[in-house]
């Protein structure tokens, strides 16, 4: 997968024309097919008869194709090209070289069998396959255009050789529905190209450019539209006029125009080497010099993906042209690496729609957080917090009912937090104020309903005994603690034998103090815990009590009703604000 932030440079491939007269003394290929060694020209023109070891020039490439099939060339050249389209990166594939070196065969291959088809037909088929895979993410529209450049004139190959005056506005773009329709237009454009007929070989007289434009509309509303272009340039063959009858049979004007296109591309590469901040608009002045650079427009930029396919002939007679073509490629290789430029198209309607969705989601999130009271600590002031605390204290004391509390304070979470703090402070005070009871005993006694009932029963029995005896023996008793006789000290024998006259007269009633149970009289604490209906709220945080679930559900239902009412009122206000904002945007 192509990385958007990764820098890239122009890529060079070299394809050698298969020949029975391969001159290995002039041309050598490295083992890894990355380096090409070409012999110096001056060694063959030296007047000295001194025998020296041959000297070669080394040209580094990204791949050398020698006796390779069409599929291998396609897989190497068009690697990551479709991914660039879906990122919005333009690409330019330039096939250049000598006359009669196989440029059109590499690019289209339409005059051969289907297995020998070139890069353009294979790319067209793979492009529609990729479009089918990505239909869940993008709504794609594929357009095709084809032109033929003859000297300084440009002809539209999809409009019956219509001569164009303005580039690239006047070029016709045809929307493709399938790969078969695209192949039909490719053959139609090839049939309208002009050629130079010769006894041994028929060559194209001009430069052919086939362009595929893909307009991508993401189904996700938050992304912008993307436009990716791929230009396949079949450059006219370059050659020295009347040098070789096999490769220089073109007219002077036709051959000069082809050489000029190569020279202007070389000037573009030289300018790109010296630019510190490479942008597509820096090369606008150079576009008026040649129709090819004017048509490529923004795509002819160092920020685009540029790939060169150099075609050479491995013969001694073509050594000079081979060196010229490789030097041209080296100029492109010296262009510094830059981050590719993404071509996106902002849609006002989609931008507004995406922003509205974001605002709606943020409002829903804020409303949800407000309902749960998560933002109460951020919005409430100290005076408001003191007011809520006073209202909660009145509710705990019984001076305020649930409806009055919720009508004055709409933040249920804040109410419950304040109740939790009050209960925690009260619990800490009770534990620290009773030295006879440990914290574990107190908590265990709170958690056990059976122990609480047993305690209430004993206290009631003690109160009955206090009402029976009012003569003064235990008239000052306020609190009784029952202890196990095994853990207490034995009392005096005299105290055991003491019985009141009233107790002797009533033998049927059980005695309060027996030999198994002993009563210790202690001075109680003034603040005793009281259990009432408010414990239902505190139990939500401290103790889980099933018998209090009815009261908890009642309180929760009141809270939900109040919050729903507030939510409906807030939504009405938000709808009014949204309609006002939309009206402002429309007016702008």
C-alpha positions as CSV (number, residue, x, y, z in Angstrom):
1,X,0.0,0.0,0.0
2,X,1.3,3.4,-0.9
3,X,2.0,5.8,2.0
4,X,0.8,9.4,1.5
5,X,3.7,10.9,3.5
6,X,6.5,8.8,1.9
7,X,8.7,10.7,-0.6
8,X,9.2,9.3,-4.1
9,X,11.3,10.1,-7.2
10,X,11.0,9.3,-10.9
11,X,11.5,5.6,-11.7
12,X,13.4,4.4,-14.7
13,X,13.0,1.1,-16.6
14,X,15.1,0.0,-19.6
15,X,13.7,-2.4,-22.2
16,X,16.2,-3.8,-24.8
17,X,14.9,-4.7,-28.2
18,X,15.4,-8.5,-28.9
19,X,17.9,-8.8,-31.7
20,X,20.0,-11.5,-33.4
21,X,22.9,-9.1,-33.6
22,X,23.3,-8.3,-29.9
23,X,26.6,-6.4,-29.5
24,X,27.9,-7.6,-26.1
25,X,31.1,-5.5,-26.6
26,X,29.0,-2.3,-26.4
27,X,26.3,-3.3,-23.9
28,X,26.5,-5.4,-20.7
29,X,23.8,-6.1,-18.1
30,X,24.5,-6.7,-14.4
31,X,23.4,-9.9,-12.7
32,X,20.7,-8.3,-10.6
33,X,19.3,-6.5,-13.8
34,X,19.6,-3.1,-12.1
35,X,22.8,-1.7,-13.7
36,X,23.5,-1.3,-17.4
37,X,27.0,-0.8,-18.7
38,X,27.5,1.0,-22.0
39,X,30.9,1.4,-23.6
40,X,32.4,4.8,-24.4
41,X,31.9,6.1,-27.9
42,X,35.3,7.7,-28.3
43,X,37.1,4.4,-28.0
44,X,35.8,3.4,-31.4
45,X,36.9,6.6,-33.0
46,X,40.4,6.7,-31.5
47,X,43.2,7.1,-34.0
48,X,45.7,5.4,-31.7
49,X,46.3,1.8,-32.2
50,X,47.1,1.3,-28.5
51,X,45.3,-1.7,-27.0
52,X,43.7,-0.9,-23.7
53,X,41.0,-2.5,-21.5
54,X,37.5,-1.3,-22.6
55,X,35.8,1.4,-20.5
56,X,32.1,1.3,-19.7
57,X,29.6,3.9,-18.3
58,X,27.4,2.5,-15.5
59,X,23.7,3.6,-15.5
60,X,21.6,2.5,-12.5
61,X,18.0,1.6,-13.2
62,X,15.0,0.2,-11.4
63,X,14.7,-2.7,-13.8
64,X,16.1,-4.0,-17.1
65,X,13.8,-6.0,-19.4
66,X,15.8,-8.2,-21.7
67,X,13.9,-11.0,-23.4
68,X,10.9,-10.5,-21.0
69,X,7.3,-11.1,-21.7
70,X,4.6,-8.4,-21.6
71,X,3.1,-9.6,-18.3
72,X,6.5,-9.2,-16.5
73,X,6.8,-5.7,-17.9
74,X,3.3,-4.7,-16.8
75,X,3.7,-6.0,-13.3
76,X,6.9,-4.1,-12.7
77,X,5.8,-0.8,-14.3
78,X,2.2,-0.6,-13.1
79,X,3.1,-1.6,-9.5
80,X,1.1,0.6,-7.0
81,X,-0.4,2.7,-9.8
82,X,-4.0,1.9,-9.0
83,X,-3.4,2.7,-5.3
84,X,-2.2,6.1,-6.3
85,X,-5.5,6.8,-8.1
86,X,-7.5,6.1,-5.0
87,X,-5.3,8.4,-3.0
88,X,-5.7,11.2,-5.5
89,X,-2.1,11.1,-6.9
90,X,-1.5,11.7,-10.6
91,X,0.8,9.4,-12.6
92,X,2.6,9.7,-15.9
93,X,4.0,6.7,-17.8
94,X,6.4,7.8,-20.6
95,X,7.5,5.3,-23.2
96,X,10.3,6.8,-25.2
97,X,13.2,5.7,-27.4
98,X,14.6,5.3,-30.8
99,X,12.5,4.7,-33.9
100,X,11.7,1.0,-34.5
101,X,12.6,0.0,-30.9
102,X,9.2,-1.3,-29.6
103,X,7.6,1.7,-27.8
104,X,4.1,1.1,-29.1
105,X,4.4,-2.6,-28.6
106,X,5.1,-2.0,-24.9
107,X,2.4,0.6,-24.4
108,X,-0.5,-0.9,-26.3
109,X,0.4,-4.0,-28.3
110,X,-2.8,-3.8,-30.3
111,X,-1.3,-5.4,-33.5
112,X,-0.6,-8.7,-31.8
113,X,-2.5,-11.5,-30.1
114,X,-4.4,-11.0,-26.8
115,X,-1.6,-12.6,-24.8
116,X,0.8,-10.0,-26.2
117,X,-1.3,-7.0,-25.3
118,X,0.5,-4.0,-23.8
119,X,0.3,-2.0,-20.6
120,X,-2.8,0.1,-21.5
121,X,-5.2,-2.9,-22.1
122,X,-4.0,-4.7,-19.0
123,X,-4.3,-1.6,-16.9
124,X,-7.9,-1.0,-18.1
125,X,-9.0,-4.4,-17.1
126,X,-7.4,-4.2,-13.6
127,X,-8.9,-0.8,-13.1
128,X,-12.4,-2.0,-13.4
129,X,-11.6,-5.0,-11.2
130,X,-10.4,-2.7,-8.5
131,X,-13.5,-0.5,-8.9
132,X,-15.7,-3.5,-8.3
133,X,-13.8,-4.3,-5.0
134,X,-14.0,-0.8,-3.7
135,X,-17.7,-0.1,-4.4
136,X,-18.4,-0.3,-0.6
137,X,-16.1,2.7,0.0
138,X,-16.2,4.8,-3.1
139,X,-18.6,5.7,-5.9
140,X,-16.2,5.7,-8.9
141,X,-16.6,7.2,-12.4
142,X,-14.0,6.4,-15.0
143,X,-13.4,8.6,-18.0
144,X,-11.1,8.2,-21.0
145,X,-9.5,10.6,-23.4
146,X,-7.0,10.2,-26.2
147,X,-5.0,12.7,-28.3
148,X,-2.4,12.6,-31.1
149,X,0.2,15.4,-31.3
150,X,1.5,16.2,-34.8
151,X,4.1,18.9,-34.8
152,X,2.3,21.8,-33.1
153,X,-1.2,20.5,-33.7
154,X,-3.3,18.4,-31.4
155,X,-6.1,16.0,-32.6
156,X,-8.8,14.4,-30.6
157,X,-8.8,10.7,-31.4
158,X,-12.2,10.1,-29.9
159,X,-13.8,12.9,-32.0
160,X,-12.8,11.8,-35.5
161,X,-9.5,13.7,-35.5
162,X,-10.9,17.0,-34.4
163,X,-8.2,19.6,-34.2
164,X,-8.0,21.2,-30.8
165,X,-7.2,24.8,-30.0
166,X,-7.3,24.9,-26.2
167,X,-5.7,22.3,-24.0
168,X,-6.8,20.5,-22.1
169,X,-10.3,22.0,-22.0
170,X,-11.4,21.0,-25.5
171,X,-10.4,17.4,-25.1
172,X,-13.4,15.0,-25.1
173,X,-13.7,12.7,-22.1
174,X,-15.8,9.6,-22.5
175,X,-17.4,7.9,-19.5
176,X,-16.6,4.2,-19.5
177,X,-19.2,1.7,-18.2
178,X,-17.0,-1.5,-18.6
179,X,-13.6,-2.6,-19.6
180,X,-14.9,-3.9,-22.9
181,X,-16.2,-0.4,-23.8
182,X,-12.8,1.0,-22.9
183,X,-10.9,-1.5,-25.1
184,X,-13.3,-0.5,-28.0
185,X,-12.3,3.1,-27.6
186,X,-8.6,2.2,-27.4
187,X,-8.8,0.4,-30.7
188,X,-10.7,3.3,-32.2
189,X,-8.0,5.8,-31.1
190,X,-5.3,3.6,-32.5
191,X,-6.9,3.4,-35.9
192,X,-7.0,7.2,-36.2
193,X,-3.3,7.7,-35.5
194,X,-1.2,8.9,-38.3
195,X,1.8,6.8,-39.5
196,X,4.8,7.1,-41.8
197,X,4.8,4.2,-44.2
198,X,8.1,2.7,-45.2
199,X,9.0,-0.5,-47.0
200,X,10.5,-2.1,-44.0
201,X,8.6,-0.5,-41.1
202,X,5.6,1.7,-40.5
203,X,6.1,4.1,-37.6
204,X,3.8,6.6,-35.9
205,X,4.5,10.1,-36.8
206,X,3.3,11.8,-33.6
207,X,3.0,11.4,-29.9
208,X,0.0,9.5,-28.5
209,X,-1.4,10.2,-25.0
210,X,-4.2,8.0,-23.5
211,X,-5.5,9.4,-20.2
212,X,-7.7,7.7,-17.7
213,X,-9.4,10.0,-15.1
214,X,-11.1,8.5,-12.1
215,X,-13.5,10.6,-10.0
216,X,-14.0,9.2,-6.5
217,X,-16.8,10.1,-4.3
218,X,-16.3,8.5,-0.8
219,X,-19.5,7.1,0.8
220,X,-18.2,8.5,4.1
221,X,-19.5,12.1,4.3
222,X,-16.5,13.3,6.3
223,X,-14.0,12.6,3.4
224,X,-13.6,14.9,0.4
225,X,-13.8,13.8,-3.3
226,X,-10.7,12.7,-5.0
227,X,-9.6,12.9,-8.6
228,X,-6.8,10.7,-9.9
229,X,-5.3,10.7,-13.4
230,X,-3.0,8.3,-15.3
231,X,-1.4,9.5,-18.5
232,X,0.2,6.8,-20.8
233,X,2.5,8.7,-23.2
234,X,3.8,7.0,-26.3
235,X,6.4,9.5,-27.3
236,X,7.4,9.8,-30.9
237,X,10.7,8.2,-31.8
238,X,13.8,10.3,-31.5
239,X,16.6,10.0,-34.0
240,X,19.3,12.0,-35.9
241,X,17.9,12.9,-39.3
242,X,19.2,10.8,-42.2
243,X,21.7,8.9,-40.0
244,X,20.4,5.3,-40.3
245,X,18.0,4.3,-43.1
246,X,16.3,1.8,-40.7
247,X,15.5,4.3,-38.0
248,X,15.7,7.8,-39.7
249,X,13.2,7.6,-42.5
250,X,10.9,10.3,-41.2
251,X,10.5,13.8,-42.6
252,X,12.7,16.5,-41.0
253,X,9.8,18.4,-39.6
254,X,8.2,15.3,-38.1
255,X,11.5,14.1,-36.6
256,X,12.4,17.6,-35.4
257,X,9.1,17.8,-33.5
258,X,9.7,14.5,-31.8
259,X,13.2,15.5,-30.8
260,X,11.8,18.8,-29.5
261,X,9.3,17.1,-27.2
262,X,12.1,15.1,-25.6
263,X,14.2,18.2,-25.2
264,X,11.4,20.1,-23.4
265,X,10.9,17.2,-21.1
266,X,14.6,17.3,-20.3
267,X,14.3,21.1,-19.5
268,X,11.4,20.3,-17.2
269,X,13.6,17.8,-15.3
270,X,16.5,20.3,-15.1
271,X,14.2,23.0,-13.6
272,X,12.9,20.5,-11.1
273,X,16.3,19.7,-9.8
274,X,16.9,23.3,-8.7
275,X,13.5,24.0,-7.1
276,X,13.5,23.8,-3.3
277,X,9.8,23.8,-2.9
278,X,8.3,21.8,-5.7
279,X,4.7,22.7,-6.7
280,X,2.8,22.1,-9.8
281,X,2.1,25.8,-10.5
282,X,5.8,26.5,-10.8
283,X,5.9,24.9,-14.3
284,X,3.0,26.8,-15.8
285,X,5.2,29.1,-17.9
286,X,6.9,26.1,-19.5
287,X,3.6,24.6,-20.7
288,X,3.2,27.1,-23.5
289,X,6.3,25.9,-25.3
290,X,4.9,22.5,-26.2
291,X,1.5,20.9,-26.6
292,X,2.5,17.8,-24.6
293,X,3.5,19.7,-21.5
294,X,0.4,21.9,-21.9
295,X,-1.9,18.9,-22.0
296,X,-0.3,17.1,-19.1
297,X,-0.9,20.3,-17.0
298,X,-0.7,19.6,-13.3
299,X,0.3,15.9,-13.7
300,X,3.7,16.9,-15.1
301,X,5.2,17.7,-11.7
302,X,7.8,16.2,-9.4
303,X,4.9,15.7,-6.9
304,X,3.4,13.2,-9.3
305,X,4.4,9.6,-9.9
306,X,6.6,9.6,-13.0
307,X,7.8,6.4,-14.6
308,X,10.1,6.2,-17.7
309,X,10.5,3.2,-20.0
310,X,13.6,3.7,-22.1
311,X,13.7,1.5,-25.3
312,X,17.2,0.9,-26.8
313,X,18.6,-1.1,-29.7
314,X,21.6,-3.3,-28.7
315,X,23.6,-2.6,-31.9
316,X,26.9,-0.9,-32.5
317,X,25.4,1.5,-34.9
318,X,22.9,2.8,-32.3
319,X,25.4,3.2,-29.5
320,X,25.3,7.0,-29.7
321,X,21.5,7.2,-29.5
322,X,21.6,4.7,-26.6
323,X,23.9,7.0,-24.6
324,X,21.7,10.0,-25.4
325,X,18.6,8.2,-24.2
326,X,20.2,7.0,-21.0
327,X,21.6,10.5,-20.2
328,X,18.1,11.9,-20.6
329,X,16.8,9.4,-18.0
330,X,19.6,10.3,-15.6
331,X,18.4,13.9,-15.6
332,X,15.0,12.7,-14.3
333,X,16.7,10.5,-11.7
334,X,18.5,13.5,-10.2
335,X,15.1,15.1,-9.3
336,X,15.0,15.2,-5.5
337,X,12.4,13.0,-3.6
338,X,9.2,14.9,-2.7
339,X,6.0,14.0,-1.0
340,X,3.3,13.3,-3.6
341,X,0.5,15.9,-4.1
342,X,-3.0,14.8,-3.4
343,X,-5.7,16.1,-5.7
344,X,-9.0,16.5,-3.8
345,X,-12.2,18.3,-4.7
346,X,-14.1,20.0,-1.9
347,X,-17.8,19.8,-2.2
348,X,-19.7,22.6,-0.3
349,X,-22.8,20.4,0.2
350,X,-20.8,17.4,1.5
351,X,-18.7,19.7,3.8
352,X,-21.9,21.2,5.3
353,X,-23.4,17.8,5.7
354,X,-20.3,16.4,7.3
355,X,-20.1,19.3,9.7
356,X,-23.8,19.0,10.6
357,X,-23.2,15.3,11.4
358,X,-20.3,16.2,13.6
359,X,-22.3,18.9,15.5
360,X,-25.2,16.5,15.9
361,X,-23.0,13.8,17.4
362,X,-21.3,16.3,19.7
363,X,-24.7,17.6,20.9
364,X,-25.9,14.1,21.5
365,X,-22.8,13.3,23.5
366,X,-23.2,16.4,25.6
367,X,-26.8,15.7,26.2
368,X,-26.0,12.1,27.3
369,X,-23.3,13.4,29.6
370,X,-25.6,16.0,31.1
371,X,-28.2,13.4,31.8
372,X,-25.7,11.3,33.7
373,X,-24.4,14.4,35.5
374,X,-20.8,13.9,34.3
375,X,-20.4,17.6,33.6
376,X,-21.9,18.9,36.8
377,X,-18.6,19.6,38.4
378,X,-17.5,21.7,35.5
379,X,-20.7,23.8,35.3
380,X,-21.8,24.3,38.9
381,X,-20.6,27.2,41.0
382,X,-19.8,27.2,44.7
383,X,-23.0,29.0,45.6
384,X,-25.0,26.5,43.7
385,X,-23.2,23.6,45.4
386,X,-24.0,25.1,48.8
387,X,-27.7,25.5,47.9
388,X,-27.9,21.9,46.7
389,X,-26.2,20.7,49.9
390,X,-28.7,22.5,52.1
391,X,-31.7,21.1,50.1
392,X,-30.3,17.6,50.5
393,X,-29.8,18.0,54.2
394,X,-33.4,19.1,54.5
395,X,-34.5,16.0,52.6
396,X,-32.4,13.8,54.9
397,X,-34.0,15.4,58.0
398,X,-37.5,14.8,56.6
399,X,-38.3,18.5,56.0
400,X,-38.4,18.1,52.2
401,X,-40.1,15.4,50.0
402,X,-38.7,13.9,46.8
403,X,-40.8,16.0,44.4
404,X,-39.6,19.3,46.0
405,X,-36.0,18.2,46.0
406,X,-36.0,17.1,42.3
407,X,-38.0,20.2,41.2
408,X,-35.3,22.5,42.7
409,X,-32.3,20.4,41.7
410,X,-32.3,18.6,38.4
411,X,-28.9,16.9,38.7
412,X,-29.6,13.5,40.2
413,X,-26.0,12.5,40.2
414,X,-25.0,15.5,42.3
415,X,-27.7,14.8,44.8
416,X,-26.6,11.2,45.2
417,X,-23.0,12.2,45.6
418,X,-23.8,14.7,48.4
419,X,-25.9,12.0,50.1
420,X,-23.0,9.6,49.9
421,X,-20.7,12.2,51.5
422,X,-23.2,12.9,54.3
423,X,-23.7,9.2,55.1
424,X,-19.9,8.6,55.0
425,X,-19.3,11.5,57.5
426,X,-22.0,10.2,59.7
427,X,-20.7,6.7,59.6
428,X,-17.2,7.9,60.5
429,X,-18.5,9.9,63.5
430,X,-20.5,6.9,64.9
431,X,-17.5,4.6,64.7
432,X,-15.1,6.9,66.3
433,X,-17.5,8.0,69.1
434,X,-18.2,4.4,70.4
435,X,-14.9,2.9,71.9
436,X,-16.6,-0.3,73.0
437,X,-17.4,-1.3,69.4
438,X,-14.8,-1.8,66.6
439,X,-15.3,-0.8,63.0
440,X,-15.7,-4.5,61.9
441,X,-18.3,-5.1,64.6
442,X,-20.3,-2.1,63.4
443,X,-20.2,-2.9,59.7
444,X,-21.0,-6.6,60.4
445,X,-23.9,-5.5,62.6
446,X,-25.2,-3.2,59.8
447,X,-25.0,-5.9,57.2
448,X,-26.8,-8.6,59.2
449,X,-30.5,-8.1,59.4
450,X,-30.8,-10.9,61.9
451,X,-28.4,-9.3,64.3
452,X,-30.3,-6.0,64.0
453,X,-33.6,-7.7,64.9
454,X,-32.0,-9.4,67.8
455,X,-30.6,-6.1,69.1
456,X,-34.1,-4.4,68.8
457,X,-35.6,-7.3,70.7
458,X,-33.1,-7.0,73.5
459,X,-33.6,-3.3,73.8
460,X,-37.4,-3.7,74.0
461,X,-37.0,-6.2,76.8
462,X,-34.7,-3.9,78.6
463,X,-37.2,-1.0,78.3
464,X,-39.9,-3.2,79.7
465,X,-37.7,-4.0,82.7
466,X,-37.0,-0.4,83.2
467,X,-40.8,0.4,83.4
468,X,-41.3,-2.4,85.9
469,X,-38.6,-1.2,88.4
470,X,-38.8,2.5,89.2
471,X,-37.6,2.3,92.8
472,X,-34.1,3.6,92.0
473,X,-32.0,0.5,91.6
474,X,-31.6,0.8,87.9
475,X,-33.5,4.1,87.3
476,X,-30.5,5.7,85.6
477,X,-30.0,3.0,83.0
478,X,-30.0,4.3,79.4
479,X,-28.2,1.6,77.4
480,X,-27.7,-2.1,77.9
481,X,-25.1,-4.3,76.3
482,X,-25.6,-8.1,76.4
483,X,-22.4,-10.1,76.7
484,X,-21.5,-13.7,76.7
485,X,-21.1,-15.0,80.3
486,X,-17.9,-16.9,79.3
487,X,-16.2,-13.7,78.3
488,X,-17.3,-11.5,81.3
489,X,-16.1,-11.5,84.8
490,X,-18.1,-13.0,87.6
491,X,-19.9,-10.5,89.8
492,X,-20.0,-10.5,93.6
493,X,-22.0,-13.1,95.4
494,X,-24.0,-10.5,97.3
495,X,-25.2,-8.9,94.1
496,X,-26.4,-12.3,92.8
497,X,-28.6,-12.8,95.8
498,X,-30.3,-9.5,95.8
499,X,-33.9,-9.6,94.6
500,X,-36.6,-7.0,95.0
501,X,-39.8,-7.8,96.8
502,X,-41.8,-7.2,93.7
503,X,-39.9,-9.8,91.8
504,X,-40.5,-12.4,94.6
505,X,-44.2,-11.8,94.5
506,X,-44.4,-12.6,90.7
507,X,-42.8,-16.0,90.3
508,X,-44.5,-16.8,86.9
509,X,-42.7,-14.0,84.9
510,X,-39.1,-14.7,83.8
511,X,-36.3,-12.9,85.6
512,X,-34.4,-10.2,83.7
513,X,-31.0,-11.3,85.1
514,X,-30.1,-15.0,85.4
515,X,-26.9,-16.9,85.9
516,X,-26.3,-17.3,82.1
517,X,-26.8,-13.5,81.2
518,X,-25.2,-10.6,82.9
519,X,-26.0,-6.9,82.5
520,X,-23.3,-4.2,82.4
521,X,-24.4,-0.7,82.9
522,X,-22.5,1.8,80.7
523,X,-23.0,5.5,79.9
524,X,-24.2,5.6,76.2
525,X,-23.3,8.0,73.5
526,X,-25.7,10.8,72.9
527,X,-25.9,10.2,69.1
528,X,-27.4,6.8,68.3
529,X,-27.8,5.6,64.7
530,X,-31.3,5.8,63.4
531,X,-32.6,3.8,60.4
532,X,-35.4,5.3,58.4
533,X,-36.6,5.5,54.8
534,X,-33.7,7.7,53.6
535,X,-31.4,4.7,54.0
536,X,-32.7,3.5,50.6
537,X,-30.6,6.2,48.8
538,X,-27.5,5.5,50.8
539,X,-27.8,1.8,50.3
540,X,-27.1,2.3,46.6
541,X,-23.5,3.3,47.5
542,X,-22.7,1.4,50.7
543,X,-24.9,-1.7,51.3
544,X,-27.0,-3.7,48.8
545,X,-30.4,-4.4,50.4
546,X,-33.1,-6.2,48.4
547,X,-35.9,-5.1,50.7
548,X,-35.2,-1.4,49.7
549,X,-35.4,-2.0,45.9
550,X,-38.9,-0.7,45.7
551,X,-37.9,2.7,47.1
552,X,-34.9,2.9,44.9
553,X,-37.0,2.1,41.8
554,X,-39.4,4.8,42.7
555,X,-36.6,7.4,43.0
556,X,-35.1,6.3,39.7
557,X,-38.4,6.6,37.9
558,X,-38.8,10.2,39.1
559,X,-35.3,11.0,38.0
560,X,-35.8,9.5,34.5
561,X,-39.1,11.4,34.0
562,X,-37.4,14.7,35.0
563,X,-34.4,14.1,32.7
564,X,-36.6,13.1,29.7
565,X,-38.6,16.3,30.1
566,X,-35.4,18.4,30.1
567,X,-34.0,16.5,27.1
568,X,-37.1,17.3,25.0
569,X,-36.9,20.9,25.9
570,X,-33.2,21.0,25.0
571,X,-33.7,19.3,21.7
572,X,-36.4,21.9,20.7
573,X,-33.9,24.7,21.5
574,X,-31.1,22.9,19.5
575,X,-33.4,22.5,16.5
576,X,-34.2,26.2,16.5
577,X,-30.4,27.1,16.7
578,X,-29.6,24.6,13.9
579,X,-32.2,26.1,11.6
580,X,-30.8,29.6,12.3
581,X,-27.3,28.4,11.4
582,X,-28.5,26.8,8.2
583,X,-30.2,30.0,7.2
584,X,-27.0,32.0,7.9
585,X,-25.0,29.6,5.7
586,X,-27.5,29.8,2.9
587,X,-27.4,33.6,3.0
588,X,-23.5,33.5,3.0
